[in-house]
Amino acid sequence: MDTLFNVNFIKAMADPVRQNIVLLLGEKGEMTSGEVAHAFQPLTHATISHHLQILKAGGALVSRKEGKTVWYAIDKPALTEAMDKFASMIRNCCVGTDCCSPTSQKKENESESGK
């Protein structure tokens, strides 16, 4: 389940539009889906709603409904936890080896090209 959460978070944050939606909500606070869509014209409201749902599924946003209006905000605890887990995964990548170092990647590229 933890891995799935991280994968969904990474997928959610992989798109530049979604990254900008998170930045916008971080700057402005809670906004309606219509307000977010207005900020991203010429993208359609349907497209932005789709992005908002992906961000919510990835753990970056929360929503609440007020009548027919849906409000979105950053889920700060969940977003912080997901980013911490992702950073930890990167920090612990290849522990005890140099597979991620620039030097080892250069060696790998040279061996592939026959140098």
N, CA, C and O atoms as a GROMACS GRO file, in nm:
protein
  460
    1MET      N    1   0.082  -0.120   0.000
    1MET     CA    2   0.000   0.000   0.000
    1MET      C    3   0.086   0.126   0.000
    1MET      O    4   0.058   0.221  -0.072
    2ASP      N    5   0.193   0.126   0.082
    2ASP     CA    6   0.284   0.239   0.084
    2ASP      C    7   0.343   0.265  -0.053
    2ASP      O    8   0.351   0.380  -0.098
    3THR      N    9   0.386   0.157  -0.120
    3THR     CA   10   0.445   0.171  -0.253
    3THR      C   11   0.344   0.229  -0.350
    3THR      O   12   0.378   0.317  -0.430
    4LEU      N   13   0.220   0.181  -0.345
    4LEU     CA   14   0.115   0.232  -0.434
    4LEU      C   15   0.093   0.381  -0.411
    4LEU      O   16   0.079   0.458  -0.506
    5PHE      N   17   0.091   0.421  -0.282
    5PHE     CA   18   0.074   0.562  -0.251
    5PHE      C   19   0.187   0.644  -0.313
    5PHE      O   20   0.161   0.748  -0.373
    6ASN      N   21   0.310   0.599  -0.301
    6ASN     CA   22   0.422   0.671  -0.358
    6ASN      C   23   0.415   0.676  -0.509
    6ASN      O   24   0.444   0.780  -0.569
    7VAL      N   25   0.375   0.566  -0.572
    7VAL     CA   26   0.364   0.563  -0.717
    7VAL      C   27   0.257   0.661  -0.762
    7VAL      O   28   0.278   0.735  -0.858
    8ASN      N   29   0.142   0.661  -0.695
    8ASN     CA   30   0.035   0.754  -0.732
    8ASN      C   31   0.078   0.899  -0.711
    8ASN      O   32   0.044   0.986  -0.791
    9PHE      N   33   0.152   0.924  -0.605
    9PHE     CA   34   0.204   1.059  -0.580
    9PHE      C   35   0.299   1.101  -0.691
    9PHE      O   36   0.289   1.211  -0.744
   10ILE      N   37   0.392   1.013  -0.725
   10ILE     CA   38   0.491   1.045  -0.829
   10ILE      C   39   0.422   1.068  -0.962
   10ILE      O   40   0.456   1.162  -1.034
   11LYS      N   41   0.324   0.984  -0.997
   11LYS     CA   42   0.249   1.003  -1.121
   11LYS      C   43   0.174   1.136  -1.119
   11LYS      O   44   0.170   1.208  -1.219
   12ALA      N   45   0.114   1.166  -1.005
   12ALA     CA   46   0.036   1.291  -0.994
   12ALA      C   47   0.125   1.412  -1.013
   12ALA      O   48   0.084   1.509  -1.078
   13MET      N   49   0.243   1.409  -0.959
   13MET     CA   50   0.332   1.525  -0.964
   13MET      C   51   0.419   1.529  -1.089
   13MET      O   52   0.496   1.624  -1.107
   14ALA      N   53   0.407   1.430  -1.175
   14ALA     CA   54   0.493   1.421  -1.294
   14ALA      C   55   0.452   1.519  -1.405
   14ALA      O   56   0.532   1.550  -1.492
   15ASP      N   57   0.330   1.566  -1.402
   15ASP     CA   58   0.279   1.651  -1.509
   15ASP      C   59   0.301   1.799  -1.475
   15ASP      O   60   0.269   1.842  -1.364
   16PRO      N   61   0.355   1.878  -1.569
   16PRO     CA   62   0.380   2.020  -1.542
   16PRO      C   63   0.253   2.099  -1.506
   16PRO      O   64   0.259   2.189  -1.422
   17VAL      N   65   0.140   2.066  -1.567
   17VAL     CA   66   0.016   2.136  -1.532
   17VAL      C   67  -0.020   2.108  -1.387
   17VAL      O   68  -0.058   2.200  -1.314
   18ARG      N   69  -0.009   1.982  -1.345
   18ARG     CA   70  -0.041   1.948  -1.207
   18ARG      C   71   0.057   2.012  -1.109
   18ARG      O   72   0.018   2.055  -1.001
   19GLN      N   73   0.182   2.019  -1.147
   19GLN     CA   74   0.281   2.088  -1.062
   19GLN      C   75   0.239   2.234  -1.043
   19GLN      O   76   0.247   2.288  -0.933
   20ASN      N   77   0.196   2.296  -1.151
   20ASN     CA   78   0.155   2.437  -1.144
   20ASN      C   79   0.025   2.455  -1.065
   20ASN      O   80   0.006   2.558  -1.000
   21ILE      N   81  -0.064   2.356  -1.071
   21ILE     CA   82  -0.186   2.363  -0.990
   21ILE      C   83  -0.149   2.360  -0.842
   21ILE      O   84  -0.204   2.437  -0.763
   22VAL      N   85  -0.057   2.272  -0.804
   22VAL     CA   86  -0.013   2.266  -0.664
   22VAL      C   87   0.051   2.397  -0.623
   22VAL      O   88   0.026   2.446  -0.513
   23LEU      N   89   0.133   2.454  -0.709
   23LEU     CA   90   0.195   2.584  -0.678
   23LEU      C   91   0.090   2.693  -0.661
   23LEU      O   92   0.100   2.776  -0.570
   24LEU      N   93  -0.010   2.694  -0.749
   24LEU     CA   94  -0.117   2.793  -0.741
   24LEU      C   95  -0.193   2.780  -0.609
   24LEU      O   96  -0.216   2.880  -0.541
   25LEU      N   97  -0.232   2.657  -0.574
   25LEU     CA   98  -0.306   2.636  -0.450
   25LEU      C   99  -0.218   2.667  -0.328
   25LEU      O  100  -0.269   2.714  -0.226
   26GLY      N  101  -0.090   2.642  -0.340
   26GLY     CA  102   0.001   2.677  -0.231
   26GLY      C  103   0.009   2.827  -0.210
   26GLY      O  104   0.024   2.875  -0.098
   27GLU      N  105  -0.001   2.900  -0.320
   27GLU     CA  106   0.006   3.047  -0.313
   27GLU      C  107  -0.128   3.109  -0.272
   27GLU      O  108  -0.132   3.200  -0.189
   28LYS      N  109  -0.237   3.059  -0.332
   28LYS     CA  110  -0.368   3.122  -0.312
   28LYS      C  111  -0.450   3.058  -0.200
   28LYS      O  112  -0.540   3.123  -0.145
   29GLY      N  113  -0.420   2.935  -0.164
   29GLY     CA  114  -0.504   2.865  -0.066
   29GLY      C  115  -0.619   2.793  -0.137
   29GLY      O  116  -0.611   2.765  -0.256
   30GLU      N  117  -0.723   2.766  -0.064
   30GLU     CA  118  -0.837   2.691  -0.116
   30GLU      C  119  -0.903   2.765  -0.233
   30GLU      O  120  -0.925   2.886  -0.228
   31MET      N  121  -0.933   2.689  -0.339
   31MET     CA  122  -0.997   2.745  -0.458
   31MET      C  123  -1.099   2.648  -0.512
   31MET      O  124  -1.089   2.527  -0.489
   32THR      N  125  -1.198   2.699  -0.582
   32THR     CA  126  -1.294   2.612  -0.649
   32THR      C  127  -1.229   2.556  -0.776
   32THR      O  128  -1.131   2.610  -0.826
   33SER      N  129  -1.287   2.448  -0.826
   33SER     CA  130  -1.234   2.392  -0.951
   33SER      C  131  -1.248   2.493  -1.064
   33SER      O  132  -1.162   2.499  -1.152
   34GLY      N  133  -1.355   2.573  -1.063
   34GLY     CA  134  -1.374   2.676  -1.165
   34GLY      C  135  -1.267   2.784  -1.159
   34GLY      O  136  -1.219   2.831  -1.262
   35GLU      N  137  -1.230   2.824  -1.037
   35GLU     CA  138  -1.125   2.925  -1.021
   35GLU      C  139  -0.991   2.872  -1.071
   35GLU      O  140  -0.914   2.944  -1.136
   36VAL      N  141  -0.964   2.746  -1.041
   36VAL     CA  142  -0.840   2.685  -1.089
   36VAL      C  143  -0.843   2.678  -1.242
   36VAL      O  144  -0.744   2.711  -1.308
   37ALA      N  145  -0.955   2.635  -1.298
   37ALA     CA  146  -0.968   2.625  -1.444
   37ALA      C  147  -0.949   2.762  -1.509
   37ALA      O  148  -0.884   2.773  -1.613
   38HIS      N  149  -1.005   2.865  -1.448
   38HIS     CA  150  -0.990   3.001  -1.503
   38HIS      C  151  -0.844   3.042  -1.508
   38HIS      O  152  -0.801   3.110  -1.602
   39ALA      N  153  -0.766   3.001  -1.409
   39ALA     CA  154  -0.624   3.036  -1.404
   39ALA      C  155  -0.542   2.963  -1.511
   39ALA      O  156  -0.430   3.003  -1.542
   40PHE      N  157  -0.599   2.855  -1.566
   40PHE     CA  158  -0.524   2.774  -1.663
   40PHE      C  159  -0.585   2.779  -1.803
   40PHE      O  160  -0.563   2.688  -1.883
   41GLN      N  161  -0.662   2.883  -1.833
   41GLN     CA  162  -0.714   2.895  -1.970
   41GLN      C  163  -0.597   2.901  -2.067
   41GLN      O  164  -0.497   2.964  -2.035
   42PRO      N  165  -0.605   2.840  -2.180
   42PRO     CA  166  -0.721   2.790  -2.251
   42PRO      C  167  -0.758   2.644  -2.220
   42PRO      O  168  -0.845   2.589  -2.288
   43LEU      N  169  -0.697   2.581  -2.120
   43LEU     CA  170  -0.739   2.445  -2.086
   43LEU      C  171  -0.884   2.447  -2.039
   43LEU      O  172  -0.929   2.542  -1.975
   44THR      N  173  -0.956   2.341  -2.070
   44THR     CA  174  -1.098   2.336  -2.035
   44THR      C  175  -1.117   2.302  -1.887
   44THR      O  176  -1.028   2.249  -1.821
   45HIS      N  177  -1.236   2.334  -1.838
   45HIS     CA  178  -1.271   2.301  -1.700
   45HIS      C  179  -1.264   2.150  -1.680
   45HIS      O  180  -1.220   2.103  -1.575
   46ALA      N  181  -1.307   2.074  -1.778
   46ALA     CA  182  -1.303   1.927  -1.770
   46ALA      C  183  -1.159   1.877  -1.757
   46ALA      O  184  -1.132   1.785  -1.679
   47THR      N  185  -1.069   1.936  -1.832
   47THR     CA  186  -0.927   1.896  -1.826
   47THR      C  187  -0.870   1.926  -1.688
   47THR      O  188  -0.799   1.843  -1.631
   48ILE      N  189  -0.898   2.044  -1.635
   48ILE     CA  190  -0.848   2.081  -1.504
   48ILE      C  191  -0.910   1.993  -1.396
   48ILE      O  192  -0.842   1.952  -1.303
   49SER      N  193  -1.038   1.963  -1.408
   49SER     CA  194  -1.104   1.873  -1.312
   49SER      C  195  -1.036   1.737  -1.310
   49SER      O  196  -1.019   1.676  -1.205
   50HIS      N  197  -0.999   1.690  -1.428
   50HIS     CA  198  -0.927   1.562  -1.438
   50HIS      C  199  -0.793   1.570  -1.365
   50HIS      O  200  -0.758   1.480  -1.289
   51HIS      N  201  -0.719   1.677  -1.387
   51HIS     CA  202  -0.591   1.697  -1.318
   51HIS      C  203  -0.611   1.705  -1.166
   51HIS      O  204  -0.532   1.648  -1.090
   52LEU      N  205  -0.715   1.775  -1.123
   52LEU     CA  206  -0.743   1.787  -0.980
   52LEU      C  207  -0.772   1.650  -0.918
   52LEU      O  208  -0.727   1.622  -0.806
   53GLN      N  209  -0.845   1.566  -0.988
   53GLN     CA  210  -0.876   1.432  -0.938
   53GLN      C  211  -0.749   1.346  -0.927
   53GLN      O  212  -0.734   1.270  -0.831
   54ILE      N  213  -0.660   1.358  -1.022
   54ILE     CA  214  -0.533   1.284  -1.018
   54ILE      C  215  -0.449   1.331  -0.899
   54ILE      O  216  -0.389   1.249  -0.829
   55LEU      N  217  -0.446   1.461  -0.876
   55LEU     CA  218  -0.371   1.515  -0.762
   55LEU      C  219  -0.432   1.469  -0.630
   55LEU      O  220  -0.360   1.439  -0.535
   56LYS      N  221  -0.563   1.462  -0.625
   56LYS     CA  222  -0.631   1.416  -0.504
   56LYS      C  223  -0.601   1.268  -0.481
   56LYS      O  224  -0.572   1.227  -0.369
   57ALA      N  225  -0.609   1.187  -0.586
   57ALA     CA  226  -0.579   1.044  -0.575
   57ALA      C  227  -0.433   1.020  -0.536
   57ALA      O  228  -0.402   0.921  -0.469
   58GLY      N  229  -0.346   1.110  -0.576
   58GLY     CA  230  -0.204   1.098  -0.544
   58GLY      C  231  -0.168   1.148  -0.406
   58GLY      O  232  -0.053   1.137  -0.364
   59GLY      N  233  -0.264   1.203  -0.336
   59GLY     CA  234  -0.240   1.248  -0.200
   59GLY      C  235  -0.192   1.390  -0.187
   59GLY      O  236  -0.147   1.430  -0.080
   60ALA      N  237  -0.200   1.466  -0.294
   60ALA     CA  238  -0.151   1.604  -0.288
   60ALA      C  239  -0.261   1.704  -0.248
   60ALA      O  240  -0.231   1.809  -0.192
   61LEU      N  241  -0.386   1.670  -0.278
   61LEU     CA  242  -0.497   1.762  -0.253
   61LEU      C  243  -0.609   1.697  -0.174
   61LEU      O  244  -0.622   1.574  -0.170
   62VAL      N  245  -0.687   1.782  -0.111
   62VAL     CA  246  -0.814   1.740  -0.051
   62VAL      C  247  -0.923   1.826  -0.115
   62VAL      O  248  -0.896   1.932  -0.170
   63SER      N  249  -1.046   1.776  -0.107
   63SER     CA  250  -1.157   1.854  -0.161
   63SER      C  251  -1.273   1.849  -0.063
   63SER      O  252  -1.283   1.761   0.022
   64ARG      N  253  -1.360   1.948  -0.079
   64ARG     CA  254  -1.485   1.949  -0.004
   64ARG      C  255  -1.590   2.006  -0.095
   64ARG      O  256  -1.563   2.091  -0.180
   65LYS      N  257  -1.713   1.957  -0.077
   65LYS     CA  258  -1.823   2.000  -0.161
   65LYS      C  259  -1.914   2.092  -0.082
   65LYS      O  260  -1.948   2.066   0.033
   66GLU      N  261  -1.952   2.200  -0.146
   66GLU     CA  262  -2.045   2.298  -0.089
   66GLU      C  263  -2.153   2.320  -0.194
   66GLU      O  264  -2.135   2.398  -0.288
   67GLY      N  265  -2.264   2.252  -0.179
   67GLY     CA  266  -2.365   2.254  -0.285
   67GLY      C  267  -2.310   2.184  -0.407
   67GLY      O  268  -2.268   2.068  -0.400
   68LYS      N  269  -2.310   2.254  -0.519
   68LYS     CA  270  -2.254   2.198  -0.642
   68LYS      C  271  -2.108   2.238  -0.662
   68LYS      O  272  -2.043   2.194  -0.757
   69THR      N  273  -2.056   2.321  -0.573
   69THR     CA  274  -1.920   2.372  -0.586
   69THR      C  275  -1.823   2.282  -0.512
   69THR      O  276  -1.846   2.244  -0.397
   70VAL      N  277  -1.713   2.248  -0.579
   70VAL     CA  278  -1.607   2.167  -0.517
   70VAL      C  279  -1.488   2.259  -0.493
   70VAL      O  280  -1.440   2.326  -0.584
   71TRP      N  281  -1.441   2.259  -0.369
   71TRP     CA  282  -1.326   2.338  -0.327
   71TRP      C  283  -1.206   2.245  -0.312
   71TRP      O  284  -1.220   2.135  -0.260
   72TYR      N  285  -1.089   2.291  -0.358
   72TYR     CA  286  -0.966   2.212  -0.348
   72TYR      C  287  -0.862   2.290  -0.268
   72TYR      O  288  -0.854   2.412  -0.274
   73ALA      N  289  -0.783   2.214  -0.194
   73ALA     CA  290  -0.673   2.272  -0.118
   73ALA      C  291  -0.562   2.168  -0.110
   73ALA      O  292  -0.586   2.049  -0.129
   74ILE      N  293  -0.443   2.215  -0.081
   74ILE     CA  294  -0.331   2.124  -0.061
   74ILE      C  295  -0.355   2.044   0.066
   74ILE      O  296  -0.396   2.099   0.168
   75ASP      N  297  -0.329   1.916   0.059
   75ASP     CA  298  -0.332   1.830   0.179
   75ASP      C  299  -0.190   1.832   0.235
   75ASP      O  300  -0.110   1.743   0.208
   76LYS      N  301  -0.161   1.935   0.313
   76LYS     CA  302  -0.024   1.959   0.357
   76LYS      C  303   0.037   1.839   0.430
   76LYS      O  304   0.150   1.802   0.398
   77PRO      N  305  -0.033   1.775   0.526
   77PRO     CA  306   0.028   1.658   0.592
   77PRO      C  307   0.058   1.544   0.495
   77PRO      O  308   0.167   1.485   0.500
   78ALA      N  309  -0.037   1.512   0.407
   78ALA     CA  310  -0.016   1.402   0.313
   78ALA      C  311   0.092   1.436   0.210
   78ALA      O  312   0.175   1.352   0.176
   79LEU      N  313   0.090   1.558   0.161
   79LEU     CA  314   0.190   1.601   0.062
   79LEU      C  315   0.329   1.601   0.123
   79LEU      O  316   0.425   1.556   0.060
   80THR      N  317   0.339   1.650   0.245
   80THR     CA  318   0.468   1.650   0.315
   80THR      C  319   0.518   1.508   0.337
   80THR      O  320   0.636   1.479   0.315
   81GLU      N  321   0.429   1.420   0.381
   81GLU     CA  322   0.468   1.280   0.404
   81GLU      C  323   0.513   1.213   0.274
   81GLU      O  324   0.614   1.143   0.273
   82ALA      N  325   0.439   1.235   0.166
   82ALA     CA  326   0.475   1.174   0.038
   82ALA      C  327   0.610   1.226  -0.011
   82ALA      O  328   0.691   1.149  -0.062
   83MET      N  329   0.633   1.355   0.004
   83MET     CA  330   0.760   1.412  -0.040
   83MET      C  331   0.875   1.360   0.047
   83MET      O  332   0.984   1.334  -0.004
   84ASP      N  333   0.850   1.345   0.177
   84ASP     CA  334   0.952   1.290   0.266
   84ASP      C  335   0.986   1.146   0.228
   84ASP      O  336   1.103   1.108   0.226
   85LYS      N  337   0.883   1.066   0.199
   85LYS     CA  338   0.906   0.926   0.159
   85LYS      C  339   0.984   0.919   0.028
   85LYS      O  340   1.074   0.837   0.013
   86PHE      N  341   0.949   1.006  -0.066
   86PHE     CA  342   1.017   1.008  -0.195
   86PHE      C  343   1.163   1.049  -0.176
   86PHE      O  344   1.253   0.988  -0.234
   87ALA      N  345   1.187   1.152  -0.095
   87ALA     CA  346   1.324   1.197  -0.069
   87ALA      C  347   1.404   1.086   0.000
   87ALA      O  348   1.521   1.067  -0.031
   88SER      N  349   1.342   1.015   0.093
   88SER     CA  350   1.409   0.905   0.162
   88SER      C  351   1.446   0.794   0.064
   88SER      O  352   1.554   0.736   0.072
   89MET      N  353   1.354   0.765  -0.027
   89MET     CA  354   1.380   0.662  -0.128
   89MET      C  355   1.503   0.701  -0.212
   89MET      O  356   1.587   0.617  -0.241
   90ILE      N  357   1.512   0.826  -0.250
   90ILE     CA  358   1.625   0.874  -0.330
   90ILE      C  359   1.754   0.869  -0.248
   90ILE      O  360   1.858   0.825  -0.297
   91ARG      N  361   1.746   0.914  -0.122
   91ARG     CA  362   1.865   0.913  -0.035
   91ARG      C  363   1.917   0.771  -0.015
   91ARG      O  364   2.038   0.750  -0.007
   92ASN      N  365   1.827   0.674  -0.008
   92ASN     CA  366   1.866   0.536   0.019
   92ASN      C  367   1.889   0.453  -0.107
   92ASN      O  368   1.919   0.334  -0.099
   93CYS      N  369   1.877   0.516  -0.222
   93CYS     CA  370   1.898   0.447  -0.349
   93CYS      C  371   2.044   0.402  -0.358
   93CYS      O  372   2.136   0.480  -0.333
   94CYS      N  373   2.064   0.278  -0.393
   94CYS     CA  374   2.198   0.226  -0.420
   94CYS      C  375   2.292   0.239  -0.299
   94CYS      O  376   2.411   0.260  -0.316
   95VAL      N  377   2.238   0.226  -0.179
   95VAL     CA  378   2.321   0.235  -0.059
   95VAL      C  379   2.432   0.131  -0.068
   95VAL      O  380   2.407   0.014  -0.093
   96GLY      N  381   2.555   0.175  -0.047
   96GLY     CA  382   2.670   0.085  -0.050
   96GLY      C  383   2.728   0.064  -0.189
   96GLY      O  384   2.825  -0.011  -0.204
   97THR      N  385   2.670   0.127  -0.289
   97THR     CA  386   2.725   0.116  -0.425
   97THR      C  387   2.740   0.257  -0.483
   97THR      O  388   2.696   0.355  -0.423
   98ASP      N  389   2.803   0.264  -0.597
   98ASP     CA  390   2.816   0.395  -0.662
   98ASP      C  391   2.736   0.400  -0.792
   98ASP      O  392   2.769   0.477  -0.882
   99CYS      N  393   2.630   0.318  -0.801
   99CYS     CA  394   2.555   0.308  -0.927
   99CYS      C  395   2.487   0.438  -0.968
   99CYS      O  396   2.457   0.458  -1.086
  100CYS      N  397   2.463   0.526  -0.874
  100CYS     CA  398   2.393   0.651  -0.906
  100CYS      C  399   2.486   0.770  -0.918
  100CYS      O  400   2.441   0.882  -0.946
  101SER      N  401   2.615   0.749  -0.897
  101SER     CA  402   2.707   0.862  -0.902
  101SER      C  403   2.737   0.901  -1.046
  101SER      O  404   2.734   0.816  -1.135
  102PRO      N  405   2.766   1.029  -1.070
  102PRO     CA  406   2.798   1.074  -1.206
  102PRO      C  407   2.917   0.998  -1.265
  102PRO      O  408   2.920   0.973  -1.386
  103THR      N  409   3.015   0.961  -1.183
  103THR     CA  410   3.132   0.889  -1.231
  103THR      C  411   3.094   0.752  -1.284
  103THR      O  412   3.140   0.712  -1.391
  104SER      N  413   3.008   0.679  -1.211
  104SER     CA  414   2.970   0.545  -1.256
  104SER      C  415   2.885   0.553  -1.382
  104SER      O  416   2.893   0.464  -1.466
  105GLN      N  417   2.804   0.657  -1.395
  105GLN     CA  418   2.722   0.671  -1.515
  105GLN      C  419   2.811   0.702  -1.636
  105GLN      O  420   2.783   0.655  -1.746
  106LYS      N  421   2.917   0.780  -1.615
  106LYS     CA  422   3.010   0.809  -1.723
  106LYS      C  423   3.079   0.681  -1.768
  106LYS      O  424   3.095   0.657  -1.888
  107LYS      N  425   3.122   0.596  -1.670
  107LYS     CA  426   3.187   0.470  -1.703
  107LYS      C  427   3.092   0.381  -1.782
  107LYS      O  428   3.132   0.317  -1.880
  108GLU      N  429   2.964   0.377  -1.740
  108GLU     CA  430   2.865   0.294  -1.808
  108GLU      C  431   2.847   0.340  -1.952
  108GLU      O  432   2.840   0.257  -2.043
  109ASN      N  433   2.839   0.471  -1.974
  109ASN     CA  434   2.822   0.526  -2.108
  109ASN      C  435   2.944   0.495  -2.196
  109ASN      O  436   2.930   0.464  -2.314
  110GLU      N  437   3.064   0.503  -2.137
  110GLU     CA  438   3.186   0.474  -2.212
  110GLU      C  439   3.192   0.328  -2.251
  110GLU      O  440   3.232   0.296  -2.363
  111SER      N  441   3.153   0.238  -2.160
  111SER     CA  442   3.157   0.095  -2.191
  111SER      C  443   3.054   0.059  -2.297
  111SER      O  444   3.078  -0.032  -2.377
  112GLU      N  445   2.940   0.129  -2.299
  112GLU     CA  446   2.838   0.103  -2.401
  112GLU      C  447   2.884   0.151  -2.538
  112GLU      O  448   2.848   0.092  -2.640
  113SER      N  449   2.964   0.259  -2.541
  113SER     CA  450   3.007   0.312  -2.670
  113SER      C  451   3.139   0.248  -2.718
  113SER      O  452   3.188   0.279  -2.826
  114GLY      N  453   3.195   0.159  -2.635
  114GLY     CA  454   3.316   0.089  -2.675
  114GLY      C  455   3.445   0.163  -2.650
  114GLY      O  456   3.548   0.125  -2.704
  115LYS      N  457   3.443   0.267  -2.570
  115LYS     CA  458   3.565   0.345  -2.540
  115LYS      C  459   3.650   0.275  -2.440
  115LYS      O  460   3.756   0.326  -2.403
   0.00000   0.00000   0.00000
